[in-house]
């Protein structure tokens, strides 16, 4: 049931495009996110296209928001052969800039 609910809310109803999603009985609102945020999209992702993923910037309250497009598809940006030299490096550099 949980997987079915997630599929309906994420893919069919596309709740996150409205800046919120129901999780159980609670509503999670992206406007409540105020931490530094790095969002990465895959240039060939057909599930969450770069244009769609970039809209996260419209919903969060974070003052430090970075959005990048990197080679790969939906899972490829983390697990693909190019990930270590592309998205992993991007994440490491972003974190290093914000670390003591």
GROMACS elastic network, one bead per residue, 0.5 to 0.9 nm:
[ bonds ]
;  ai    aj funct       b0    kb
    1     4     6  0.50683   500
    1     5     6  0.61145   500
    1     6     6  0.86035   500
    2     5     6  0.50779   500
    2     6     6  0.61691   500
    2     7     6  0.86510   500
    2    24     6  0.86743   500
    3     6     6  0.50532   500
    3     7     6  0.61707   500
    3     8     6  0.86266   500
    4     7     6  0.51376   500
    4     8     6  0.61977   500
    4     9     6  0.85739   500
    5     8     6  0.51917   500
    5     9     6  0.60322   500
    5    10     6  0.83945   500
    5    23     6  0.88394   500
    6     9     6  0.51559   500
    6    10     6  0.57764   500
    6    11     6  0.79754   500
    6    23     6  0.84280   500
    7    10     6  0.53302   500
    7    11     6  0.54671   500
    7    12     6  0.67687   500
    7    13     6  0.86498   500
    8    11     6  0.57196   500
    8    13     6  0.58846   500
    8    14     6  0.78560   500
    8    15     6  0.89797   500
    9    12     6  0.61125   500
    9    13     6  0.50227   500
    9    14     6  0.58673   500
    9    15     6  0.56705   500
    9    16     6  0.81444   500
    9    21     6  0.70147   500
    9    22     6  0.75335   500
   10    13     6  0.61900   500
   10    15     6  0.59438   500
   10    16     6  0.67791   500
   10    17     6  0.89769   500
   10    21     6  0.79579   500
   11    14     6  0.51368   500
   11    15     6  0.81415   500
   11    47     6  0.85030   500
   12    15     6  0.84001   500
   13    16     6  0.86426   500
   14    17     6  0.57633   500
   14    18     6  0.76279   500
   14    21     6  0.86567   500
   15    18     6  0.54665   500
   15    19     6  0.69611   500
   15    20     6  0.59407   500
   15    21     6  0.53072   500
   15    22     6  0.80168   500
   16    20     6  0.50560   500
   16    21     6  0.57067   500
   16    29     6  0.87124   500
   16    30     6  0.80782   500
   16    56     6  0.85109   500
   17    20     6  0.74786   500
   17    52     6  0.80194   500
   17    55     6  0.75135   500
   17    56     6  0.80458   500
   17    59     6  0.86180   500
   18    21     6  0.81829   500
   18    59     6  0.81068   500
   19    28     6  0.85673   500
   19    29     6  0.59908   500
   19    30     6  0.52713   500
   19    31     6  0.70059   500
   19    56     6  0.78362   500
   19    58     6  0.82875   500
   19    59     6  0.54269   500
   19    60     6  0.79955   500
   20    27     6  0.66531   500
   20    28     6  0.54654   500
   20    30     6  0.57287   500
   20    31     6  0.81654   500
   20    59     6  0.86560   500
   21    26     6  0.84847   500
   21    27     6  0.56854   500
   21    28     6  0.53705   500
   21    29     6  0.67204   500
   21    30     6  0.84645   500
   22    25     6  0.68816   500
   22    26     6  0.57085   500
   22    28     6  0.61154   500
   22    29     6  0.87415   500
   23    26     6  0.52979   500
   23    27     6  0.60010   500
   23    28     6  0.68396   500
   24    27     6  0.79928   500
   28    31     6  0.88877   500
   28    32     6  0.80521   500
   29    32     6  0.56810   500
   29    33     6  0.76958   500
   29    59     6  0.84570   500
   29    60     6  0.84995   500
   30    33     6  0.54086   500
   30    34     6  0.87824   500
   30    56     6  0.80351   500
   30    59     6  0.56169   500
   30    60     6  0.50884   500
   30    61     6  0.77120   500
   31    34     6  0.75618   500
   31    58     6  0.88641   500
   31    59     6  0.53829   500
   31    61     6  0.52301   500
   31    62     6  0.83722   500
   32    59     6  0.88769   500
   32    60     6  0.66829   500
   32    61     6  0.64546   500
   32    62     6  0.86590   500
   33    36     6  0.86872   500
   33    37     6  0.86644   500
   33    59     6  0.85951   500
   33    60     6  0.53483   500
   33    61     6  0.56925   500
   33    62     6  0.62175   500
   34    37     6  0.81317   500
   34    60     6  0.65749   500
   34    63     6  0.69735   500
   34    64     6  0.84619   500
   35    60     6  0.89862   500
   35    61     6  0.80823   500
   35    62     6  0.54614   500
   35    63     6  0.77822   500
   35    64     6  0.75394   500
   35    65     6  0.87016   500
   36    62     6  0.59177   500
   36    63     6  0.69424   500
   36    65     6  0.60389   500
   36    66     6  0.83040   500
   36    98     6  0.88350   500
   37    60     6  0.88861   500
   37    62     6  0.68649   500
   37    63     6  0.86010   500
   37    64     6  0.62785   500
   37    66     6  0.62215   500
   37    67     6  0.83223   500
   38    64     6  0.84366   500
   38    65     6  0.60436   500
   38    67     6  0.59677   500
   38    68     6  0.78486   500
   38    91     6  0.76440   500
   38    94     6  0.76018   500
   38    95     6  0.89771   500
   39    53     6  0.77745   500
   39    54     6  0.76996   500
   39    56     6  0.79814   500
   39    57     6  0.88343   500
   39    65     6  0.77631   500
   39    66     6  0.62447   500
   39    68     6  0.64171   500
   39    69     6  0.86030   500
   40    50     6  0.82740   500
   40    53     6  0.79426   500
   40    54     6  0.85276   500
   40    66     6  0.83922   500
   40    67     6  0.58357   500
   40    69     6  0.56743   500
   40    70     6  0.69084   500
   40    77     6  0.80893   500
   40    87     6  0.75017   500
   40    90     6  0.89371   500
   40    91     6  0.87532   500
   41    44     6  0.86811   500
   41    45     6  0.72710   500
   41    48     6  0.74833   500
   41    49     6  0.70348   500
   41    50     6  0.52212   500
   41    51     6  0.87360   500
   41    53     6  0.63871   500
   41    54     6  0.78959   500
   41    67     6  0.78939   500
   41    68     6  0.64088   500
   41    70     6  0.62513   500
   41    71     6  0.84426   500
   41    72     6  0.83316   500
   41    73     6  0.81132   500
   41    74     6  0.76361   500
   41    77     6  0.74769   500
   42    45     6  0.50279   500
   42    46     6  0.87055   500
   42    48     6  0.81953   500
   42    49     6  0.72559   500
   42    50     6  0.65158   500
   42    68     6  0.86802   500
   42    69     6  0.56483   500
   42    70     6  0.51526   500
   42    71     6  0.55367   500
   42    74     6  0.60722   500
   42    75     6  0.83578   500
   42    76     6  0.75254   500
   42    77     6  0.58402   500
   43    46     6  0.87789   500
   43    49     6  0.73726   500
   43    50     6  0.63912   500
   43    69     6  0.58787   500
   43    70     6  0.58252   500
   43    71     6  0.53275   500
   43    72     6  0.57855   500
   43    73     6  0.65570   500
   43    74     6  0.88968   500
   43    77     6  0.89342   500
   44    49     6  0.74090   500
   44    50     6  0.83289   500
   44    70     6  0.89307   500
   44    71     6  0.71184   500
   44    72     6  0.55820   500
   44    74     6  0.76601   500
   45    48     6  0.58344   500
   45    49     6  0.52129   500
   45    50     6  0.72509   500
   45    72     6  0.68032   500
   45    75     6  0.83824   500
   45    76     6  0.86670   500
   46    49     6  0.53700   500
   46    50     6  0.87767   500
   46    73     6  0.72196   500
   46    74     6  0.72288   500
   47    73     6  0.84827   500
   47    74     6  0.65895   500
   48    51     6  0.80889   500
   48    52     6  0.59929   500
   48    53     6  0.58926   500
   48    73     6  0.89952   500
   48    74     6  0.70350   500
   49    52     6  0.51731   500
   49    53     6  0.60564   500
   49    54     6  0.85175   500
   49    74     6  0.86063   500
   50    53     6  0.50413   500
   50    54     6  0.59766   500
   50    55     6  0.88358   500
   50    68     6  0.86409   500
   50    69     6  0.66377   500
   51    54     6  0.52940   500
   51    55     6  0.69296   500
   52    55     6  0.55986   500
   52    56     6  0.80170   500
   53    56     6  0.59944   500
   53    57     6  0.85844   500
   53    67     6  0.87527   500
   54    57     6  0.60982   500
   54    58     6  0.80772   500
   54    67     6  0.66535   500
   54    68     6  0.85282   500
   55    58     6  0.52609   500
   55    59     6  0.71284   500
   56    59     6  0.53724   500
   56    60     6  0.64485   500
   56    67     6  0.89803   500
   57    60     6  0.58574   500
   57    61     6  0.83331   500
   57    62     6  0.83913   500
   57    65     6  0.69328   500
   57    66     6  0.85251   500
   57    67     6  0.81042   500
   58    61     6  0.85253   500
   60    63     6  0.86801   500
   60    65     6  0.86786   500
   62    65     6  0.62028   500
   66    94     6  0.86403   500
   68    87     6  0.87927   500
   68    90     6  0.84487   500
   69    87     6  0.86483   500
   70    73     6  0.89495   500
   70    77     6  0.68387   500
   70    83     6  0.85289   500
   70    86     6  0.64630   500
   70    87     6  0.61486   500
   70    90     6  0.87988   500
   71    76     6  0.79343   500
   71    77     6  0.65729   500
   71    82     6  0.71303   500
   71    83     6  0.78421   500
   71    86     6  0.71456   500
   71    87     6  0.79416   500
   72    75     6  0.75431   500
   72    78     6  0.85096   500
   72    80     6  0.70334   500
   72    82     6  0.75476   500
   72    83     6  0.78519   500
   73    77     6  0.60784   500
   73    80     6  0.84034   500
   74    77     6  0.64548   500
   74    78     6  0.83010   500
   75    78     6  0.57369   500
   75    79     6  0.59942   500
   75    80     6  0.71056   500
   76    81     6  0.75371   500
   76    82     6  0.78241   500
   76    83     6  0.68497   500
   77    80     6  0.59776   500
   77    81     6  0.87573   500
   77    82     6  0.75177   500
   77    83     6  0.53252   500
   77    84     6  0.88850   500
   77    86     6  0.79204   500
   77    87     6  0.60544   500
   77    88     6  0.83344   500
   78    81     6  0.89265   500
   78    82     6  0.86980   500
   78    83     6  0.54707   500
   78    84     6  0.79521   500
   78    87     6  0.68434   500
   78    88     6  0.72537   500
   79    82     6  0.82117   500
   79    83     6  0.60956   500
   79    84     6  0.83134   500
   80    83     6  0.52351   500
   80    84     6  0.81094   500
   81    84     6  0.71641   500
   81    85     6  0.85718   500
   82    85     6  0.57640   500
   82    86     6  0.59213   500
   82    87     6  0.79093   500
   83    87     6  0.51395   500
   83    88     6  0.57707   500
   83    89     6  0.80292   500
   84    87     6  0.64361   500
   84    89     6  0.62607   500
   85    88     6  0.63195   500
   85    89     6  0.55460   500
   85    90     6  0.81941   500
   86    89     6  0.54410   500
   86    90     6  0.61695   500
   86    91     6  0.87720   500
   87    91     6  0.60918   500
   87    92     6  0.85344   500
   88    91     6  0.51250   500
   88    92     6  0.61157   500
   88    93     6  0.86074   500
   89    92     6  0.50620   500
   89    93     6  0.61107   500
   89    94     6  0.84925   500
   90    93     6  0.53054   500
   90    94     6  0.61407   500
   90    95     6  0.86350   500
   91    94     6  0.50952   500
   91    95     6  0.61059   500
   91    96     6  0.84872   500
   92    95     6  0.51850   500
   92    96     6  0.60039   500
   92    97     6  0.86687   500
   93    96     6  0.50003   500
   93    97     6  0.62407   500
   93    98     6  0.88148   500
   94    97     6  0.53774   500
   94    98     6  0.67386   500
   94    99     6  0.89710   500
   95    98     6  0.52164   500
   95    99     6  0.61430   500
   96    99     6  0.51000   500
   96   100     6  0.79619   500
   97   100     6  0.83409   500
